Amino acid sequence: MKSPSHTEYRSGSDPRILRDALGTFATGVTVVTSLGDNGEPVGLTANSFTSVSLDPPLLLVCPARSASTTSALEASDHFAINVLRADQRHISTLFATKGTDRFSEITFDTCDHGVPIIHDALANFECRKHAVHDGGDHLILIGEITRVRFTREHEPLLYYGGQYRSLLVD
């Protein structure tokens, strides 16, 4: 039997190979929201999100520096992470599309600091900015969780291998 061919990444080689390898890690899909300097809601789709600490309660998200919303996220004292449900794929696409009025097409609430909270998301994490670090072509934004809302009644929106996927339950 012939063994499958494997493409290998070595430092300095094609970034596409590295992107494909990193894409073998399945992630949930989130929308990061905040307020811009003019007080208008801003947001972007991000799948680089993780828990950092339970004590204190910290999480991180890594928005691309090239995203128009990243500077507003960096400047804001508060932001929210909205974990999307499987049936909210359209929201992920909306917040990944440039030049659209993202908030006119969704239902959202606001938190104590006016940050948009996407209605009916799988989870909403309201955060106070804890730290910002350089992450190369991304920003590492760490937030201290001040409030969380969640449900387990729906399936998560997943991303794997450059495509949206569904959770298979045995």
MDTraj code that builds the backbone (N, CA, C; nanometers):
import mdtraj as md
import numpy as np

residues = "MET LYS SER PRO SER HIS THR GLU TYR ARG SER GLY SER ASP PRO ARG ILE LEU ARG ASP ALA LEU GLY THR PHE ALA THR GLY VAL THR VAL VAL THR SER LEU GLY ASP ASN GLY GLU PRO VAL GLY LEU THR ALA ASN SER PHE THR SER VAL SER LEU ASP PRO PRO LEU LEU LEU VAL CYS PRO ALA ARG SER ALA SER THR THR SER ALA LEU GLU ALA SER ASP HIS PHE ALA ILE ASN VAL LEU ARG ALA ASP GLN ARG HIS ILE SER THR LEU PHE ALA THR LYS GLY THR ASP ARG PHE SER GLU ILE THR PHE ASP THR CYS ASP HIS GLY VAL PRO ILE ILE HIS ASP ALA LEU ALA ASN PHE GLU CYS ARG LYS HIS ALA VAL HIS ASP GLY GLY ASP HIS LEU ILE LEU ILE GLY GLU ILE THR ARG VAL ARG PHE THR ARG GLU HIS GLU PRO LEU LEU TYR TYR GLY GLY GLN TYR ARG SER LEU LEU VAL ASP".split()
xyz = np.array([
    [0.0848, -0.1166, 0.0000],
    [0.0000, 0.0000, 0.0000],
    [0.0896, 0.1232, 0.0000],
    [0.0544, 0.2195, -0.0834],
    [0.1310, 0.3433, -0.0959],
    [0.0970, 0.4364, 0.0198],
    [0.2000, 0.4909, 0.0835],
    [0.1731, 0.5843, 0.1931],
    [0.1350, 0.7199, 0.1344],
    [0.0476, 0.7928, 0.2057],
    [0.0051, 0.9237, 0.1546],
    [0.1225, 1.0212, 0.1516],
    [0.1216, 1.1095, 0.0550],
    [0.2272, 1.2097, 0.0491],
    [0.2000, 1.3171, 0.1547],
    [0.3048, 1.3708, 0.2078],
    [0.2944, 1.4750, 0.3095],
    [0.3747, 1.5954, 0.2638],
    [0.3163, 1.7116, 0.2770],
    [0.3875, 1.8347, 0.2492],
    [0.4443, 1.8834, 0.3801],
    [0.5671, 1.9274, 0.3769],
    [0.6352, 1.9669, 0.4995],
    [0.6698, 2.1156, 0.4946],
    [0.6467, 2.1824, 0.6051],
    [0.6844, 2.3230, 0.6194],
    [0.8185, 2.3316, 0.6904],
    [0.9056, 2.4104, 0.6366],
    [1.0316, 2.4422, 0.7036],
    [1.0434, 2.5931, 0.7050],
    [1.1043, 2.6466, 0.8074],
    [1.1170, 2.7910, 0.8207],
    [1.1576, 2.8548, 0.6882],
    [1.0833, 2.9585, 0.6493],
    [1.1121, 3.0293, 0.5256],
    [1.0407, 2.9751, 0.4041],
    [0.9676, 2.8622, 0.4177],
    [0.8984, 2.8099, 0.2999],
    [0.7611, 2.8752, 0.2853],
    [0.6880, 2.8302, 0.1891],
    [0.5602, 2.8891, 0.1500],
    [0.4631, 2.9016, 0.2679],
    [0.4156, 3.0246, 0.2962],
    [0.3189, 3.0440, 0.4052],
    [0.1895, 2.9657, 0.3841],
    [0.1554, 2.9308, 0.2608],
    [0.0347, 2.8529, 0.2328],
    [0.0425, 2.7160, 0.2991],
    [0.1609, 2.6563, 0.2986],
    [0.1795, 2.5261, 0.3632],
    [0.1529, 2.5385, 0.5127],
    [0.2077, 2.6426, 0.5741],
    [0.1860, 2.6645, 0.7172],
    [0.0385, 2.6889, 0.7460],
    [-0.0273, 2.7693, 0.6644],
    [-0.1697, 2.7976, 0.6832],
    [-0.2508, 2.6679, 0.6742],
    [-0.2181, 2.5832, 0.5764],
    [-0.2899, 2.4562, 0.5616],
    [-0.2677, 2.3647, 0.6814],
    [-0.1450, 2.3620, 0.7319],
    [-0.1159, 2.2792, 0.8494],
    [-0.1903, 2.3309, 0.9720],
    [-0.1901, 2.4624, 0.9930],
    [-0.2631, 2.5205, 1.1061],
    [-0.4135, 2.4970, 1.0917],
    [-0.4611, 2.4870, 0.9680],
    [-0.6024, 2.4632, 0.9424],
    [-0.6500, 2.3247, 0.9809],
    [-0.5581, 2.2357, 1.0207],
    [-0.5999, 2.1030, 1.0664],
    [-0.6513, 2.1060, 1.2099],
    [-0.6404, 2.2222, 1.2738],
    [-0.6924, 2.2385, 1.4095],
    [-0.8318, 2.3001, 1.3985],
    [-0.9349, 2.2249, 1.4344],
    [-1.0718, 2.2746, 1.4283],
    [-1.0939, 2.3808, 1.5353],
    [-1.1629, 2.4873, 1.4974],
    [-1.1910, 2.5955, 1.5922],
    [-1.3379, 2.6323, 1.5865],
    [-1.3821, 2.6960, 1.6914],
    [-1.5122, 2.7601, 1.6887],
    [-1.4978, 2.8919, 1.6142],
    [-1.6097, 2.9553, 1.5867],
    [-1.6091, 3.0827, 1.5161],
    [-1.6717, 3.1879, 1.6063],
    [-1.6037, 3.3021, 1.6182],
    [-1.6513, 3.4102, 1.7028],
    [-1.6620, 3.5392, 1.6232],
    [-1.7383, 3.6313, 1.6775],
    [-1.7383, 3.7688, 1.6304],
    [-1.6983, 3.8543, 1.7495],
    [-1.5933, 3.9335, 1.7304],
    [-1.5451, 4.0249, 1.8343],
    [-1.6114, 4.1595, 1.8092],
    [-1.6734, 4.2166, 1.9125],
    [-1.7427, 4.3435, 1.8979],
    [-1.6918, 4.4446, 2.0000],
    [-1.7041, 4.5706, 1.9638],
    [-1.6653, 4.6795, 2.0527],
    [-1.7291, 4.8070, 1.9999],
    [-1.6811, 4.9203, 2.0501],
    [-1.7253, 5.0497, 2.0003],
    [-1.6059, 5.1216, 1.9404],
    [-1.6283, 5.1868, 1.8259],
    [-1.5245, 5.2660, 1.7637],
    [-1.5099, 5.3994, 1.8344],
    [-1.4126, 5.4784, 1.7926],
    [-1.3883, 5.6068, 1.8592],
    [-1.5033, 5.7052, 1.8416],
    [-1.5917, 5.6806, 1.7448],
    [-1.7091, 5.7656, 1.7266],
    [-1.8320, 5.7117, 1.7998],
    [-1.8151, 5.6039, 1.8766],
    [-1.9244, 5.5434, 1.9520],
    [-2.0092, 5.4466, 1.8727],
    [-1.9763, 5.4269, 1.7438],
    [-2.0497, 5.3320, 1.6607],
    [-1.9992, 5.1900, 1.6860],
    [-2.0895, 5.0895, 1.6784],
    [-2.0452, 4.9512, 1.6980],
    [-1.9528, 4.9051, 1.5855],
    [-1.8520, 4.8275, 1.6230],
    [-1.7587, 4.7674, 1.5282],
    [-1.7461, 4.6195, 1.5606],
    [-1.7052, 4.5396, 1.4624],
    [-1.6879, 4.3972, 1.4876],
    [-1.6206, 4.3277, 1.3724],
    [-1.5667, 4.2105, 1.4030],
    [-1.5015, 4.1277, 1.3020],
    [-1.5107, 3.9818, 1.3407],
    [-1.5020, 3.8953, 1.2409],
    [-1.5019, 3.7509, 1.2634],
    [-1.3609, 3.7068, 1.3006],
    [-1.3510, 3.6212, 1.4015],
    [-1.2199, 3.5694, 1.4437],
    [-1.2361, 3.4263, 1.4920],
    [-1.1420, 3.3405, 1.4532],
    [-1.1446, 3.2048, 1.5078],
    [-1.0225, 3.1780, 1.5940],
    [-0.9342, 3.2765, 1.6093],
    [-0.8190, 3.2605, 1.6990],
    [-0.8595, 3.3141, 1.8367],
    [-0.9239, 3.2277, 1.9126],
    [-0.9824, 3.2617, 2.0423],
    [-0.9558, 3.1458, 2.1373],
    [-0.9203, 3.1784, 2.2614],
    [-0.8994, 3.0712, 2.3588],
    [-0.9109, 3.1241, 2.5014],
    [-0.9336, 3.0332, 2.5918],
    [-0.9283, 3.0622, 2.7350],
    [-0.7821, 3.0741, 2.7757],
    [-0.7528, 3.1663, 2.8669],
    [-0.6164, 3.1842, 2.9158],
    [-0.6063, 3.1441, 3.0625],
    [-0.7009, 3.1894, 3.1452],
    [-0.6923, 3.1683, 3.2896],
    [-0.8317, 3.1709, 3.3511],
    [-0.8506, 3.0904, 3.4558],
    [-0.9756, 3.0958, 3.5317],
    [-0.9648, 3.1904, 3.6502],
    [-0.8432, 3.2130, 3.6998],
    [-0.8234, 3.3005, 3.8146],
    [-0.6974, 3.3845, 3.7948],
    [-0.7097, 3.5056, 3.7432],
    [-0.8341, 3.5746, 3.7084],
    [-0.8919, 3.5206, 3.5780],
    [-1.0204, 3.5464, 3.5536],
    [-1.0842, 3.4939, 3.4326],
    [-1.0392, 3.5716, 3.3084],
    [-0.9503, 3.5112, 3.2289],
    [-0.8945, 3.5776, 3.1114],
    [-0.9155, 3.4937, 2.9864],
    [-0.9341, 3.5616, 2.8747],
    [-0.9399, 3.4982, 2.7436],
    [-0.8570, 3.5808, 2.6476],
    [-0.8298, 3.5243, 2.5307],
    [-0.7603, 3.6033, 2.4299],
    [-0.8194, 3.5789, 2.2935],
    [-0.8040, 3.6797, 2.2103],
    [-0.8444, 3.6736, 2.0710],
    [-0.7358, 3.7453, 1.9922],
    [-0.7144, 3.7016, 1.8696],
    [-0.6056, 3.7576, 1.7884],
    [-0.6588, 3.8109, 1.6555],
    [-0.7030, 3.9370, 1.6531],
    [-0.7487, 3.9948, 1.5268],
    [-0.6307, 4.0305, 1.4364],
    [-0.6512, 4.0182, 1.3059],
    [-0.5478, 4.0543, 1.2086],
    [-0.5245, 4.2046, 1.2119],
    [-0.3989, 4.2439, 1.2080],
    [-0.3657, 4.3866, 1.2048],
    [-0.4245, 4.4547, 1.0813],
    [-0.4416, 4.3790, 0.9731],
    [-0.4925, 4.4355, 0.8482],
    [-0.6433, 4.4631, 0.8523],
    [-0.7141, 4.4098, 0.9515],
    [-0.8588, 4.4311, 0.9615],
    [-0.8873, 4.5746, 1.0048],
    [-0.9844, 4.6358, 0.9415],
    [-1.0161, 4.7762, 0.9706],
    [-1.0642, 4.7970, 1.1140],
    [-1.1174, 4.6949, 1.1767],
    [-1.1710, 4.7043, 1.3131],
    [-1.0632, 4.6905, 1.4207],
    [-0.9472, 4.6370, 1.3862],
    [-0.8448, 4.6060, 1.4859],
    [-0.7997, 4.7280, 1.5639],
    [-0.7826, 4.8410, 1.4998],
    [-0.7381, 4.9608, 1.5727],
    [-0.8419, 5.0042, 1.6756],
    [-0.9704, 4.9901, 1.6433],
    [-1.0759, 5.0237, 1.7401],
    [-1.0743, 4.9266, 1.8570],
    [-1.0502, 4.7984, 1.8300],
    [-1.0415, 4.7001, 1.9383],
    [-0.9232, 4.7302, 2.0288],
    [-0.8112, 4.7679, 1.9703],
    [-0.6915, 4.7990, 2.0486],
    [-0.7133, 4.9220, 2.1365],
    [-0.7875, 5.0198, 2.0871],
    [-0.8091, 5.1449, 2.1607],
    [-0.9187, 5.1346, 2.2662],
    [-1.0091, 5.0417, 2.2510],
    [-1.1246, 5.0319, 2.3400],
    [-1.0881, 4.9680, 2.4741],
    [-1.1554, 5.0121, 2.5790],
    [-1.1355, 4.9534, 2.7118],
    [-1.2192, 4.8275, 2.7330],
    [-1.3226, 4.8088, 2.6495],
    [-1.4132, 4.6944, 2.6638],
    [-1.4436, 4.6343, 2.5276],
    [-1.4649, 4.5047, 2.5263],
    [-1.5028, 4.4342, 2.4042],
    [-1.5803, 4.3098, 2.4426],
    [-1.6391, 4.2449, 2.3424],
    [-1.7133, 4.1211, 2.3664],
    [-1.6726, 4.0172, 2.2631],
    [-1.6737, 3.8932, 2.3068],
    [-1.6546, 3.7792, 2.2181],
    [-1.7890, 3.7086, 2.2108],
    [-1.8388, 3.6903, 2.0899],
    [-1.9666, 3.6252, 2.0658],
    [-1.9391, 3.4941, 1.9935],
    [-1.9614, 3.3821, 2.0600],
    [-1.9373, 3.2502, 2.0021],
    [-2.0613, 3.2123, 1.9221],
    [-2.0427, 3.1867, 1.7927],
    [-2.1565, 3.1660, 1.7043],
    [-2.2076, 3.0227, 1.7044],
    [-2.3402, 3.0126, 1.6844],
    [-2.4079, 2.8840, 1.6696],
    [-2.3947, 2.8382, 1.5254],
    [-2.4158, 2.7087, 1.5020],
    [-2.4059, 2.6516, 1.3673],
    [-2.4985, 2.7215, 1.2690],
    [-2.6140, 2.7660, 1.3147],
    [-2.7085, 2.8328, 1.2241],
    [-2.6810, 2.9831, 1.2098],
    [-2.5661, 3.0297, 1.2593],
    [-2.5291, 3.1710, 1.2469],
    [-2.4109, 3.1919, 1.1517],
    [-2.3946, 3.1005, 1.0601],
    [-2.2866, 3.1117, 0.9612],
    [-2.2948, 3.2438, 0.8847],
    [-2.4170, 3.2884, 0.8545],
    [-2.4353, 3.4149, 0.7830],
    [-2.3766, 3.5327, 0.8601],
    [-2.3789, 3.5256, 0.9927],
    [-2.3203, 3.6329, 1.0742],
    [-2.1688, 3.6304, 1.0619],
    [-2.1105, 3.5119, 1.0628],
    [-1.9659, 3.4997, 1.0435],
    [-1.9242, 3.5611, 0.9105],
    [-1.9970, 3.5274, 0.8047],
    [-1.9665, 3.5801, 0.6715],
    [-1.9853, 3.7307, 0.6666],
    [-2.0918, 3.7802, 0.7271],
    [-2.1199, 3.9237, 0.7306],
    [-2.0053, 4.0010, 0.7960],
    [-1.9566, 3.9522, 0.9105],
    [-1.8525, 4.0232, 0.9841],
    [-1.7125, 4.0004, 0.9264],
    [-1.7025, 3.9127, 0.8280],
    [-1.5755, 3.8927, 0.7574],
    [-1.5724, 3.9694, 0.6250],
    [-1.6846, 4.0329, 0.5893],
    [-1.6958, 4.1052, 0.4628],
    [-1.6691, 4.2532, 0.4844],
    [-1.5799, 4.3081, 0.4023],
    [-1.5461, 4.4504, 0.4122],
    [-1.6531, 4.5348, 0.3455],
    [-1.6700, 4.6563, 0.3980],
    [-1.7574, 4.7539, 0.3344],
    [-1.9058, 4.7310, 0.3522],
    [-1.9460, 4.6556, 0.4546],
    [-2.0881, 4.6331, 0.4789],
    [-2.1273, 4.6952, 0.6128],
    [-2.2547, 4.7294, 0.6256],
    [-2.3071, 4.7774, 0.7530],
    [-2.3453, 4.6536, 0.8333],
    [-2.2500, 4.5987, 0.9034],
    [-2.2648, 4.4698, 0.9701],
    [-2.3770, 4.4670, 1.0725],
    [-2.3945, 4.5740, 1.1456],
    [-2.4917, 4.5729, 1.2554],
    [-2.6349, 4.5985, 1.2099],
    [-2.6546, 4.6439, 1.0865],
    [-2.7909, 4.6667, 1.0379],
    [-2.8613, 4.5358, 1.0049],
    [-2.7846, 4.4274, 0.9934],
    [-2.8415, 4.2995, 0.9513],
    [-2.8526, 4.1970, 1.0643],
    [-2.8212, 4.2369, 1.1871],
    [-2.8299, 4.1433, 1.2999],
    [-2.9077, 4.2062, 1.4138],
    [-2.9468, 4.1213, 1.5074],
    [-3.0095, 4.1680, 1.6302],
    [-2.9036, 4.1615, 1.7398],
    [-2.8891, 4.2719, 1.8139],
    [-2.7906, 4.2729, 1.9207],
    [-2.8404, 4.3558, 2.0386],
    [-2.7868, 4.3236, 2.1545],
    [-2.8102, 4.3991, 2.2766],
    [-2.6822, 4.4743, 2.3054],
    [-2.6799, 4.5501, 2.4130],
    [-2.5557, 4.6140, 2.4561],
    [-2.5299, 4.5796, 2.6017],
    [-2.4023, 4.5781, 2.6375],
    [-2.3643, 4.5503, 2.7762],
    [-2.3568, 4.6820, 2.8535],
    [-2.3113, 4.6750, 2.9772],
    [-2.3021, 4.7928, 3.0631],
    [-2.2172, 4.9041, 3.0027],
    [-2.1248, 4.8692, 2.9160],
    [-2.0334, 4.9674, 2.8574],
    [-2.0697, 5.0006, 2.7135],
    [-2.1885, 4.9592, 2.6697],
    [-2.2365, 4.9905, 2.5363],
    [-2.1865, 4.9001, 2.4259],
    [-2.1064, 4.7998, 2.4604],
    [-2.0506, 4.7086, 2.3612],
    [-2.1611, 4.6177, 2.3061],
    [-2.1674, 4.5990, 2.1739],
    [-2.2706, 4.5118, 2.1161],
    [-2.2515, 4.3653, 2.1557],
    [-2.3628, 4.3022, 2.1896],
    [-2.3686, 4.1607, 2.2247],
    [-2.4646, 4.0950, 2.1258],
    [-2.4145, 4.0024, 2.0445],
    [-2.4980, 3.9403, 1.9416],
    [-2.6051, 3.8528, 2.0061],
    [-2.7295, 3.8828, 1.9700],
    [-2.8458, 3.8133, 2.0237],
    [-2.8447, 3.6668, 1.9802],
    [-2.8741, 3.5780, 2.0724],
    [-2.8862, 3.4339, 2.0484],
    [-2.7567, 3.3648, 2.0092],
    [-2.6407, 3.4249, 2.0390],
    [-2.5134, 3.3558, 2.0170],
    [-2.5046, 3.2383, 2.1145],
    [-2.4169, 3.1451, 2.0860],
    [-2.3966, 3.0305, 2.1747],
    [-2.3424, 3.0775, 2.3100],
    [-2.2519, 3.1764, 2.3053],
    [-2.1991, 3.2372, 2.4283],
    [-2.1589, 3.3808, 2.3985],
    [-2.1711, 3.4659, 2.4998],
    [-2.1242, 3.6040, 2.4935],
    [-2.0328, 3.6268, 2.6126],
    [-1.9112, 3.6701, 2.5868],
    [-1.8158, 3.7038, 2.6918],
    [-1.7939, 3.8546, 2.6875],
    [-1.8356, 3.9239, 2.7910],
    [-1.8093, 4.0672, 2.8006],
    [-1.6772, 4.0833, 2.8743],
    [-1.5889, 4.1671, 2.8193],
    [-1.4528, 4.1765, 2.8723],
    [-1.4060, 4.3203, 2.8906],
    [-1.3204, 4.3369, 2.9889],
    [-1.2425, 4.4587, 3.0068],
    [-1.1045, 4.4276, 2.9519],
    [-1.0502, 4.5200, 2.8726],
    [-0.9177, 4.4957, 2.8163],
    [-0.8165, 4.4804, 2.9287],
    [-0.7443, 4.3692, 2.9274],
    [-0.6447, 4.3374, 3.0289],
    [-0.5036, 4.3679, 2.9784],
    [-0.4768, 4.3299, 2.8525],
    [-0.3437, 4.3510, 2.7943],
    [-0.3529, 4.3389, 2.6427],
    [-0.2566, 4.4011, 2.5762],
    [-0.2421, 4.3905, 2.4310],
    [-0.0955, 4.3601, 2.4031],
    [-0.0712, 4.2615, 2.3181],
    [0.0657, 4.2222, 2.2846],
    [0.0827, 4.2143, 2.1333],
    [0.2079, 4.2275, 2.0909],
    [0.2419, 4.2117, 1.9502],
    [0.2313, 4.0640, 1.9144],
    [0.1648, 4.0364, 1.8052],
    [0.1531, 3.8999, 1.7569],
    [0.1878, 3.8918, 1.6091],
    [0.2914, 3.9637, 1.5677],
    [0.3293, 3.9621, 1.4263],
    [0.2254, 4.0320, 1.3426],
    [0.1653, 3.9604, 1.2476],
    [0.0632, 4.0226, 1.1645],
    [-0.0742, 4.0237, 1.2321],
    [-0.0785, 3.9800, 1.3567],
    [-0.1997, 3.9853, 1.4383],
    [-0.1708, 4.0590, 1.5691],
    [-0.2757, 4.0987, 1.6354],
    [-0.2687, 4.1599, 1.7670],
    [-0.3162, 4.0550, 1.8666],
    [-0.2517, 4.0423, 1.9800],
    [-0.2967, 3.9511, 2.0853],
    [-0.3693, 4.0357, 2.1887],
    [-0.4998, 4.0231, 2.1920],
    [-0.5850, 4.1021, 2.2798],
    [-0.6343, 4.0120, 2.3924],
    [-0.5949, 4.0439, 2.5137],
    [-0.6358, 3.9653, 2.6306],
    [-0.7418, 4.0435, 2.7068],
    [-0.8504, 3.9757, 2.7381],
    [-0.9597, 4.0393, 2.8095],
    [-0.9883, 3.9697, 2.9410],
    [-1.0242, 4.0500, 3.0398],
    [-1.0717, 3.9964, 3.1670],
    [-1.2238, 3.9853, 3.1569],
    [-1.2743, 3.8659, 3.1753],
    [-1.4176, 3.8403, 3.1599],
    [-1.4925, 3.9019, 3.2773],
    [-1.5888, 3.9895, 3.2469],
    [-1.6687, 4.0522, 3.3512],
    [-1.8100, 3.9948, 3.3573],
    [-1.8553, 3.9361, 3.2468],
    [-1.9880, 3.8743, 3.2441],
    [-1.9903, 3.7732, 3.1308],
    [-2.0597, 3.6641, 3.1526],
    [-2.0747, 3.5635, 3.0476],
    [-2.2188, 3.5149, 3.0453],
    [-2.2680, 3.4917, 2.9251],
    [-2.3986, 3.4289, 2.9040],
    [-2.3770, 3.3158, 2.8048],
    [-2.4414, 3.2005, 2.8264],
    [-2.4234, 3.0905, 2.7319],
    [-2.5402, 2.9934, 2.7391],
    [-2.5480, 2.9102, 2.6362],
    [-2.6464, 2.8035, 2.6310],
    [-2.5788, 2.6809, 2.5710],
    [-2.6286, 2.5651, 2.6048],
    [-2.5797, 2.4406, 2.5447],
    [-2.6873, 2.3767, 2.4586],
    [-2.7886, 2.4537, 2.4231],
    [-2.9023, 2.4010, 2.3483],
    [-2.8811, 2.4000, 2.1977],
    [-2.7663, 2.4497, 2.1496],
    [-2.7407, 2.4562, 2.0065],
    [-2.6010, 2.4035, 1.9762],
    [-2.5776, 2.3698, 1.8508],
    [-2.4461, 2.3241, 1.8063],
    [-2.3588, 2.4446, 1.7723],
    [-2.2264, 2.4334, 1.7897],
    [-2.1365, 2.5443, 1.7563],
    [-2.1083, 2.5510, 1.6063],
    [-2.0753, 2.6705, 1.5597],
    [-2.0245, 2.6881, 1.4243],
    [-1.8761, 2.6562, 1.4291],
    [-1.8317, 2.5630, 1.3458],
    [-1.6921, 2.5192, 1.3459],
    [-1.6238, 2.5547, 1.2141],
    [-1.4920, 2.5682, 1.2212],
    [-1.4113, 2.5973, 1.1035],
    [-1.2933, 2.5018, 1.1035],
    [-1.2750, 2.4320, 0.9909],
    [-1.1684, 2.3333, 0.9795],
    [-1.1258, 2.3232, 0.8339],
    [-0.9972, 2.3286, 0.8101],
    [-0.9454, 2.3115, 0.6749],
    [-0.9959, 2.4159, 0.5773],
    [-1.0188, 2.5379, 0.6259],
    [-1.0643, 2.6455, 0.5386],
    [-1.2117, 2.6412, 0.5043],
    [-1.2890, 2.5596, 0.5776],
    [-1.4321, 2.5482, 0.5508],
    [-1.5103, 2.5412, 0.6813],
    [-1.6366, 2.5838, 0.6745],
    [-1.7267, 2.5648, 0.7874],
    [-1.7601, 2.4173, 0.7950],
    [-1.7728, 2.3675, 0.9171],
    [-1.8021, 2.2252, 0.9392],
    [-1.9114, 2.2135, 1.0459],
    [-1.9624, 2.0932, 1.0593],
    [-2.0608, 2.0667, 1.1642],
    [-2.0045, 1.9643, 1.2609],
    [-2.0549, 1.9670, 1.3791],
    [-2.0134, 1.8763, 1.4843],
    [-2.0884, 1.7453, 1.4679],
    [-2.0129, 1.6359, 1.4597],
    [-2.0764, 1.5044, 1.4526],
    [-2.0816, 1.4451, 1.5916],
    [-2.1999, 1.4133, 1.6352],
    [-2.2181, 1.3591, 1.7703],
    [-2.2562, 1.2122, 1.7587],
    [-2.1851, 1.1268, 1.8340],
    [-2.2154, 0.9824, 1.8322],
    [-2.3372, 0.9522, 1.9153],
])
top = md.Topology()
chain = top.add_chain()
for i, resn in enumerate(residues, 1):
    res = top.add_residue(resn, chain, resSeq=i)
    for name in ("N", "CA", "C"):
        top.add_atom(name, md.element.get_by_symbol(name[0]), res)
traj = md.Trajectory(xyz[None], top)
